[in-house]
Amino acid sequence: MNNYLALIVGVFCAGIGGELFVRGVVGIARWARVSAGIIGATVAAFATSSPELSVAITAAMAGKPQISLGDALGSNVVNVALVLAVTLLISGIQCPRDSVKRDFPIALITPVVIGVLALDGVLSRLDGLLLLGMFIAWAVAVTVEARKQRSAAGEILGEQRRWLAIILCLAGLVFLIVAGRFIVTGAKGIAISFGIGEFVIGATVVAIGTSVPELATTVVSKIRRHDEVGLGTILGSNIFNGLFVVAIAAIIFPISIDWREVAIALVFGIVTVVLIWPARGGHIERRRGVLLLALYIVYVVTFLRL
C-alpha cells in the first residue's frame, strides 16, 4: 500500500476507533455505576497499553528485556509530553479530586521507585515482584474508590446496555490497534524516503504510532467533554506500563540497566508528571500543553545525542 494512503487510512481508523472506544468506556461506566474516570484509568488504560505488554512478554522471553523497559518508559513520556499535550492545546482539563489523590502520586513515584531498584544495575525478579505488588495495591485502591462512587452513577451519561458498551469498546480497540499499525507503516516509509535514519524513526514515528490508541482516546474524550476519560487513560496507562509491564518483563528475565538511556527516560518521566500536576482547583491549564511539547522535543534531541 502507498505510504501516504496508509497514513490517511490510519488517521481515519483512529478517528473511528476513538469515537467508538470512548462511547463504550462511558457506557461501561454507567453499567458498572462508577465514574468514567475510573473506567478510563483501568479498562481504557489497560486496553490501550496492550501493545506495550505484548512487546514486554515477547522481548523478555527472547532474552532481551531491555526492549521492554525502553518501550514502557518511553511510552510514558510520549503519553504525557505528546499525547496529553495535544489534548491540552484544545483546551484545559479539569481533573477529578480522586484522581489527584490516587493516580497522580503513583504516576509520579513509579519512575522514582524504578530508578531506586535499578541502582545496582539490574531489575531482578524480586524487583519485578515489588513493582507488581505496588500495582496490585493501586488496583485495590481503585476498586475501593469505585465502590464508593457507585451512588453517583446516575449522573453519568452513556450507553445503558452492557453488551452494547462492551461491543463498542472492543470494536473501538480493534480500530485503534489497526490505526497504529497503518500509521507506523506509512510514516516509516515516508521518513525513509526522505533519508531519515532508523533511530530517529524509532524514537519518534514508532513511539507515536504505538501511542495512537491513547492519542485518539484522549482527543475524542476532550471533544465529547469527557475529560476524565482521557486523563484517566493517560495516568492509568503510565501506571500500567511502569508497574505491571516492567514487572512482568523483569520476572520473566532480569533486566540489565544502561544508565545513560534509562536515566533520561526516568527523569523526563518524572518531569512530565510534575508539569501536569493540577492546580489547587484541579485544573490543568492549556499553556502547559506548549511546555510539554517543548519538553518532548528536548527529550528526542537528548536521545539523538547519545
N, C-alpha and C positions, 0 to 999 in steps of 0.2 A: 504494500500500500504506500502511496505517496506520503512523504513525511509531513507535509503541510496538511494533507487530508486527515492523517492520523491525529494530528494535533487538534484539528477542528472537531473531529468525532469525539476525542477525549474530553474536550471542554463541554460539548453538547451532553455527553453521558454524565459528566459531573453535575451539570445543572439539573438534569432529571433525577439523578441519584440523590442529590442533596435535598431536593424538594420532597421526594418520597420518604427518605430516611427521617427527616425532621417531623413530617406528619406522623409517621409510625411511632417515633420516640414520644411525642406528645400524647398520642393515643394510648400507648402503654402506660404512661404516667397517670392518665385518667383511670384506666382499668385497674392499675395497682394502687390507686388512691395515695400517691406520693407526688412530690413536686417534680416538675420536668427537669429541674436542675440536678436532682439526684439520679434520675434515669440517664441524663446526659453524662454524668460523671462515672456511671457504671456500664450500663448496656451500650450506650453510644461510644463511650471511650474505649471499652474493651473490643468492640466490633471494629472500630476504625484503626485500632492498633494490632489487628490480627496479622498484617504483613510483617511487622517487627517480630512478633512471636514466631512466625514461620521461619524467618531468617535466623533467629536465635537458635531454634532447635536444629535446623539443618546445618548451620555453621558449627555449632558445638559438637554435634555427632560426627562431623567431618574433622574434628580436632582443631578447628580454627575459631574459637570462641571470641577472639579479638574483634572479628567482624560483627558479632552480636553486640558487643559493648559499644563499638563505634556507631553502629546503626541506632541503637537505643538512645545513647546520649546525644548524638547528632540530631535525631528526630525531635528530641525535646527542645533543642534550641530553635529548630525550624518551626515547630508548632507555635512557639510564643513570638519569636523575633520576626517571623514572616507571616504565618497564618493569622495569628491574633492581631498582628499589626495591620494587615489588610482590613480586617473587620473593624478595628478601631478607626481607621480612616473614613469609614462610612459614617460612624457616629460613636459617641462614648458608650460604655457599658455599665449598667447598674448591677452590682454584684450582690447576690443574696447573703444575708448575715451568716447563715450556717456554713456557707462555702468559705467565708473569710476565716471562721473559727476552725474549720476542719480540713479543707483541701489546700488552702494556701500554705499553712505551716508545713504540711507533709511534702508538698511540691518543692518548698524551699530547703527543707532539711535533707531530702533524699540525696542530692548530689554531694552534700557535705558528708553524709554517712558513707557513701560510696568512696569518697576521697580518703576518709579515715581508714576504712577497711583495706584500701589499696596501698597504704603506706609501706607495707612490707613487700610491695612489688608484685602481688598476686591476689586475685579474688578467689579464695578457696571454696570448697564445697560448704565448709562451716559458715563462711561469709555469705554464701548464697542462701543458706538456711536462715540466717539472721535477717537478711533482706526480705525473704519470704514471710518470716514472722511479722515484720513490720507491715507488710502488705495485708496480711490476714487481720491484723489489729485495726488497720484503717477500714477494711471491708466490714468488720464488725461494727465500727463506729458509724459507718454509713447506714448499715441495717438498723441500728438503734434509732438513728435520726429519721429514717424512713417510717418507722412505726409511730414516731411522734407526730409526723406530718400527715398521717392518713386522714385526720379530721378535716384538713384543709383541701382535700382533693376535689370537692365540689366546685371550687373556683377555677380549676384548670380546664382549659379548652382543648378538645382533641377528638380523635375517633373513639366512639363509645364501644365498639365491638372489638373484643380481644383478638379474634382471629384476623380481622382486617388490619389492625395495627401491626401485628406480627408479620403479615404478608408484606405490608408497606415497608417495614424495616428491612426484611430480607431482600426484597426487590431493590430497594434503595442501595443497600450494601453491595449487591452484585453490580449495579451500575457504577458505583463509586470505585470498586476494585478494577473494573474494566476500564474506567476513565483513567485511572492512574497508569495502567499499562500502556494505553494508547498515547498518553501524554509523554511518558518516558521514551517510548519508541520514536515518536515523531520528533520530540525535542532533541534527542540524542543524534538522530540522523541530520537534523538541521545544523546542530552545533558542529558535527564532524565535517559537514560540507563547507563550513566557514573556517575550518582549520583549528578549532578549539580543542585543547588537549583533553585526554581521557580523565585526568584527575579533576580538572575543573568541571567537566561534565558530571562526574560522580558527586562532587561536593555541592553542586548546585541543582542541575536538572534532575538527577535521580532522587536526591533528597526531597525536592519539591514534589516530584511525581509520587513518591510513597506517602506524602502528606496530603495528597489530593482529597482523600476521604474527610480528613479534619477540616481542610480548607472549604470544601463545598458545604459541609455541615454547619460550620460557624457562620459563613456568609449568608446562607439561606435562613439560618436561625435569626440573624440580625434583621434581614429583610422582612421576615414574618413576625418580628418583635418578640422572639423567644430568646432573649439574650442569655438566660440561664442555661439553655441547652448548649449553646455554642461555647460559653465559658466553662461549663461543667465538662464538656467533651475534651477541651484542651487540657484542663487541670487533671482530669481523670486519666487521660492518655499519657501524660507525663509521669504520673504516679505509677501507672501500669507498666510503662517502659522501664522506669528506673528501679522499681522494686520487684516486679514479677518477671519481666523479660530477662533482666540481668541476672536475677536469682536463678531462674531455670537454666540459663546458659552456664553459670558457674557451677551449679550442682551436676550438670551433665559432664562438664570438662572445665577444670580450674582455669582462670583467665590470667595470663601473664600481662603485666602492665607496661605500656610505652608511655612514660610520664609526660613527654612533650605533647603528645596528642590528647591524652586523657585529661591533663590539667587544663588545656584550653577549653575542651568541651564542658568540663565541670564548672570552671569559672564563668563561662558565658551562660551556662545553665542557671547558675545562681543569680547572676546579674539580671537576666531576663525576667525572672520571677520577682525580683526586687522592684524592677521598673513597672510592673503591672499591679503591684500591691495597692489595693483600693484606698482611697482617702477615707477619712473618718465616716463620711456618709455612705460609703460603699460604692462610690462612683469612680470608674476608671476613665480619665479624660481622653478625648480624641487626640490631643497633641502627643500622647505617649506612643501612638502608632508611628509617628515620624521618628521618634527616638529609637524605637525598636527596629525599624527598617535600617536606620543608620548603623545600629549595632550589628545587624545581620551582615551588612557589607563589610564591617570591620572583622567579623568572625571569618568570613570566606577569605578575605585578604590575608588574615593571620595564618590560616591553614596553608595558603599558597606559598607563604614564605618559609615554611618548614624545610 
